[in-house]
Amino acid sequence: MDIHLTDEQSATLLAALDKIIDGDRYPLSPRVKMLREIRAQIKPYPMHEPLPPRKHYEPPRAGQRRR
């Protein structure tokens, strides 16, 4: 099912969905998850750049540091 909405209609629908989702008492409920999926289909989130690889730190060796 394809729905063709104007920009104004999409903005109104997204505002209503945001209000419902943000004001819901149970943010992890199946109902809210479904509304988030619908919102993502109307306005997909921009892709983020992948995070850089994490640095690996070695613990200090025993006996290497003396005073």
FENUR-V27179 format. One record per run of one state. SS is the DSSP state (alpha for helix, beta for strand, coil for the rest). FROM is the first residue (numbers start at 1). TO is the last residue. If there is no record, write none. Layout:
# FENUR-V27179
SS/FROM/TO
SS/FROM/TO
This chain:
# FENUR-V27179
coil/1/6
alpha/7/23
coil/24/29
alpha/30/42
coil/43/67
